[in-house]
Amino acid sequence: MTRAELTAWAEESLSQAGVEETRAKAELLLISAEGVTSRVLYMHPDADVSAEVERTFRQWVERAVRHEPVRYITGRAEFFGLEFAVDRRVLIPRPETELLVDEALGFGLDAQQAVIADIGTGSGCIAVTLARQLPGARVYACDASAGALQVARANAERHGVESRITFLQGHLLEPLPEPMDLLVSNPPYVSTAELAALPREIREYEPTQALHGGEDGLDVVREILAEAPRRLRPGGGAILEIGAAQGPAALEIARGHFPGGSTELRQDYAGLDRIVIARPPRG
């Protein structure tokens, strides 16, 4: 069959199963199965596909029909211009989390001496990206999940920064052996009600422990911000991703644990609250 014929078949199969964004998912699966670029797909839609590629593609589409995320099927996800390995042990990186990296890079760290901790590292996308962007920094990547740390370590090796990242298993900030210049985290922040309403692709496949943040979604945010002031060097700070409706509540929590310090919100590309930043008072 040709690329166009297979793409059309996949679109129809996915549509009948109630999967959204059928065209984009069909094309991504075919591109990944064939090992070509989207440009090749668009320029040569009538090219025949080998029997081996067609077999793999059909198997992948059957998985997508069951609402398995395409990124888990292909085993790859893009983040900050880098490719990361992902599987069901870790969350799939989202574009919104790139804002967390942007804020960390703009925090004013000493690029040659900074010590950074990524709390709940998951795939390691934040820790690895910061290690690449700040070649002199030392980075700690913490997670309660041994499986997630295996994925993160593999991604660090893939991008050549494993020697500058220390992987620690444990609960949130507990494993950290020294004070930090910067704490960053994309913590679980989905509320109980929101969790039940998530799309099947997320609810049934991505790790619940990396999503669910308690009744109001802010349990882990509270815990990190409560502990953060004792874990920071002078001049340090904490940067956390939050849910779009959690800005005022997260800001109040930050102010409560950083009295006299600096607390602020940052918005995502849609103008929604997405990042809370907290610094202790100077001195």
C-alpha positions as CSV (number, residue, x, y, z in Angstrom):
1,M,0.0,0.0,0.0
2,T,1.0,3.6,-0.5
3,R,1.6,6.1,2.3
4,A,-1.6,7.9,1.4
5,E,-3.6,4.7,1.5
6,L,-2.2,3.7,4.9
7,T,-2.7,7.1,6.3
8,A,-6.4,7.1,5.2
9,W,-7.0,3.7,6.6
10,A,-5.4,4.7,10.0
11,E,-7.5,7.9,10.1
12,E,-10.7,6.0,9.6
13,S,-9.8,3.3,12.2
14,L,-8.9,6.0,14.8
15,S,-12.0,8.0,14.0
16,Q,-14.3,5.0,14.5
17,A,-12.7,4.4,17.9
18,G,-13.4,8.0,19.0
19,V,-9.7,9.0,19.0
20,E,-9.1,12.7,18.5
21,E,-6.5,14.4,16.1
22,T,-6.7,11.4,13.8
23,R,-4.7,12.9,10.9
24,A,-1.8,14.1,13.1
25,K,-1.6,10.8,14.9
26,A,-1.8,8.7,11.8
27,E,1.0,10.7,10.1
28,L,3.2,10.6,13.2
29,L,2.9,6.8,13.5
30,L,3.7,6.3,9.8
31,I,6.7,8.7,10.0
32,S,8.0,6.8,13.0
33,A,7.4,3.4,11.6
34,E,9.1,4.2,8.3
35,G,11.9,6.3,9.8
36,V,11.3,9.3,7.4
37,T,10.5,13.0,7.9
38,S,7.2,14.7,7.6
39,R,8.6,16.4,4.5
40,V,9.1,13.1,2.8
41,L,5.6,12.0,3.7
42,Y,4.0,15.1,2.2
43,M,6.2,15.2,-0.9
44,H,5.8,11.5,-1.8
45,P,2.4,10.4,-0.6
46,D,2.0,7.8,-3.3
47,A,5.2,5.9,-2.6
48,D,4.8,2.3,-1.7
49,V,5.5,1.2,1.9
50,S,7.5,-2.0,2.6
51,A,5.7,-5.0,4.0
52,E,7.7,-4.8,7.2
53,V,6.9,-1.1,7.8
54,E,3.2,-1.7,6.9
55,R,3.0,-4.6,9.5
56,T,4.6,-2.4,12.2
57,F,2.3,0.5,11.3
58,R,-0.8,-1.6,11.5
59,Q,0.2,-3.0,14.9
60,W,0.8,0.6,16.1
61,V,-2.5,1.8,14.9
62,E,-4.3,-1.0,16.7
63,R,-2.7,0.2,19.9
64,A,-3.7,3.8,19.2
65,V,-7.3,2.5,18.6
66,R,-7.3,1.5,22.2
67,H,-6.4,5.1,23.1
68,E,-2.7,4.3,23.9
69,P,-0.8,7.6,23.5
70,V,1.2,7.8,20.3
71,R,4.3,8.9,22.2
72,Y,4.3,5.7,24.2
73,I,3.7,3.7,21.0
74,T,6.7,5.2,19.2
75,G,8.7,5.5,22.5
76,R,9.8,9.0,21.7
77,A,8.8,12.6,22.6
78,E,10.2,16.0,21.8
79,F,11.0,18.6,24.5
80,F,12.9,21.8,24.1
81,G,14.2,20.7,20.7
82,L,15.5,17.4,22.1
83,E,14.2,13.8,21.7
84,F,13.5,11.8,24.8
85,A,12.6,8.2,25.3
86,V,9.3,7.7,27.1
87,D,7.2,4.8,28.2
88,R,4.4,4.2,30.7
89,R,6.7,4.7,33.7
90,V,6.9,8.4,33.0
91,L,4.6,11.3,32.0
92,I,4.8,12.4,28.4
93,P,6.6,15.8,28.3
94,R,4.2,18.7,27.4
95,P,5.1,22.0,25.6
96,E,3.9,24.0,28.7
97,T,6.7,22.5,30.8
98,E,9.2,24.1,28.4
99,L,8.2,27.4,30.1
100,L,9.6,26.0,33.4
101,V,13.0,25.5,31.7
102,D,12.8,29.0,30.2
103,E,12.2,30.5,33.7
104,A,15.0,28.4,35.2
105,L,17.4,29.7,32.5
106,G,16.3,33.2,33.1
107,F,16.7,32.9,36.9
108,G,20.1,34.5,37.0
109,L,22.1,31.4,38.0
110,D,25.9,31.2,37.9
111,A,26.2,28.9,34.9
112,Q,29.5,27.6,36.1
113,Q,28.6,26.8,39.8
114,A,24.9,26.4,40.0
115,V,23.4,23.5,41.9
116,I,19.9,22.6,40.7
117,A,17.4,19.9,41.8
118,D,14.6,18.6,39.6
119,I,11.9,17.2,41.9
120,G,9.8,14.4,40.4
121,T,12.1,14.2,37.3
122,G,10.1,11.5,35.5
123,S,11.6,11.2,32.0
124,G,14.4,13.6,33.0
125,C,13.4,16.1,30.3
126,I,13.8,19.1,32.6
127,A,17.1,17.9,34.3
128,V,18.7,16.8,31.0
129,T,17.7,20.0,29.3
130,L,19.1,22.2,32.1
131,A,22.3,20.2,32.2
132,R,22.8,20.8,28.4
133,Q,21.9,24.4,28.6
134,L,24.1,25.1,31.7
135,P,27.3,23.1,31.1
136,G,28.9,24.1,34.4
137,A,25.9,23.3,36.6
138,R,25.5,20.2,38.8
139,V,22.0,18.8,38.7
140,Y,20.1,16.4,41.0
141,A,17.2,14.5,39.5
142,C,14.9,13.1,42.2
143,D,11.9,10.7,41.9
144,A,10.1,8.2,44.1
145,S,9.9,5.8,41.2
146,A,12.8,3.5,40.4
147,G,11.4,2.9,36.9
148,A,11.2,6.6,36.2
149,L,14.8,7.1,37.2
150,Q,15.8,4.3,34.8
151,V,14.2,6.2,32.0
152,A,15.7,9.5,33.1
153,R,19.2,8.0,33.4
154,A,18.9,6.5,29.9
155,N,17.9,10.0,28.5
156,A,20.8,11.6,30.3
157,E,23.2,9.1,28.7
158,R,21.5,9.7,25.3
159,H,22.3,13.4,25.5
160,G,25.8,13.1,27.1
161,V,25.1,14.7,30.4
162,E,24.9,11.7,32.7
163,S,28.2,12.6,34.5
164,R,26.7,15.9,35.7
165,I,23.3,14.6,36.9
166,T,23.0,12.7,40.2
167,F,19.9,10.5,40.3
168,L,18.3,10.1,43.7
169,Q,15.3,7.9,44.6
170,G,13.1,9.2,47.4
171,H,10.2,11.4,48.4
172,L,10.3,14.9,46.9
173,L,13.2,16.9,48.5
174,E,14.1,14.3,51.1
175,P,17.0,12.7,49.2
176,L,18.9,16.0,48.5
177,P,22.3,16.0,50.2
178,E,23.1,19.7,50.1
179,P,21.4,23.1,49.6
180,M,20.3,24.1,46.2
181,D,20.5,27.3,44.1
182,L,17.3,26.4,42.4
183,L,14.5,23.9,42.9
184,V,12.4,23.1,39.8
185,S,9.4,20.8,39.6
186,N,6.6,19.7,37.5
187,P,4.7,18.1,40.3
188,P,1.4,16.2,40.3
189,Y,-1.3,18.9,40.2
190,V,-4.4,17.3,38.8
191,S,-7.3,17.4,41.3
192,T,-9.4,14.4,42.1
193,A,-12.3,15.7,40.1
194,E,-10.1,16.6,37.1
195,L,-8.4,13.2,37.2
196,A,-11.7,11.4,36.6
197,A,-12.5,13.7,33.6
198,L,-9.1,13.3,31.9
199,P,-9.1,11.8,28.3
200,R,-8.6,8.1,28.2
201,E,-5.2,8.5,26.7
202,I,-4.0,10.2,29.9
203,R,-6.2,8.6,32.5
204,E,-5.7,5.0,31.5
205,Y,-2.0,5.1,30.4
206,E,0.0,7.8,32.1
207,P,1.2,7.2,35.7
208,T,-1.5,8.4,38.2
209,Q,1.1,9.1,40.8
210,A,2.7,11.7,38.5
211,L,-0.7,13.3,37.8
212,H,-2.9,13.3,41.0
213,G,-2.2,16.1,43.4
214,G,-4.9,15.4,45.9
215,E,-8.4,16.8,46.3
216,D,-7.6,20.3,45.1
217,G,-4.5,19.3,43.1
218,L,-2.1,21.2,45.4
219,D,-1.0,18.7,48.0
220,V,2.5,18.2,46.4
221,V,2.9,21.9,45.6
222,R,2.2,22.7,49.3
223,E,4.7,20.1,50.4
224,I,7.5,21.3,48.1
225,L,7.0,25.0,48.9
226,A,6.9,24.2,52.7
227,E,10.2,22.5,52.6
228,A,11.9,24.6,49.9
229,P,13.1,27.6,52.1
230,R,15.2,25.2,54.2
231,R,16.8,23.6,51.2
232,L,17.9,26.7,49.4
233,R,21.2,28.6,49.3
234,P,21.2,32.3,49.8
235,G,19.8,33.9,46.7
236,G,18.1,30.7,45.6
237,G,14.5,30.0,44.7
238,A,11.9,27.5,43.6
239,I,10.0,27.3,40.3
240,L,7.0,25.0,40.0
241,E,4.5,24.2,37.2
242,I,0.9,24.4,38.3
243,G,-2.6,23.9,36.8
244,A,-4.2,26.8,34.8
245,A,-6.8,27.4,37.5
246,Q,-4.4,27.2,40.5
247,G,-2.6,30.5,40.2
248,P,-4.1,32.5,43.1
249,A,-4.1,29.5,45.4
250,A,-0.5,28.6,44.6
251,L,0.6,32.2,45.0
252,E,-1.0,32.3,48.5
253,I,0.8,29.0,49.4
254,A,4.1,30.4,48.2
255,R,3.6,33.7,50.2
256,G,2.8,31.7,53.3
257,H,6.1,29.7,53.1
258,F,8.3,32.6,51.8
259,P,7.2,35.5,54.1
260,G,9.0,38.7,53.1
261,G,10.3,37.1,50.0
262,S,9.4,37.4,46.3
263,T,6.5,35.4,44.8
264,E,5.1,35.7,41.3
265,L,3.1,33.9,38.6
266,R,4.0,33.4,35.0
267,Q,1.5,32.6,32.2
268,D,1.7,30.1,29.4
269,Y,1.3,30.9,25.7
270,A,-2.5,30.8,26.1
271,G,-2.3,33.5,28.8
272,L,-3.1,30.9,31.6
273,D,-1.3,30.8,34.9
274,R,1.3,28.0,34.6
275,I,4.4,28.8,36.8
276,V,4.8,29.9,40.4
277,I,8.2,31.3,41.4
278,A,9.3,31.9,45.0
279,R,12.4,33.4,46.5
280,P,13.2,33.9,50.2
281,P,14.0,37.4,51.4
282,R,17.5,38.6,50.7
283,G,19.8,38.0,53.6
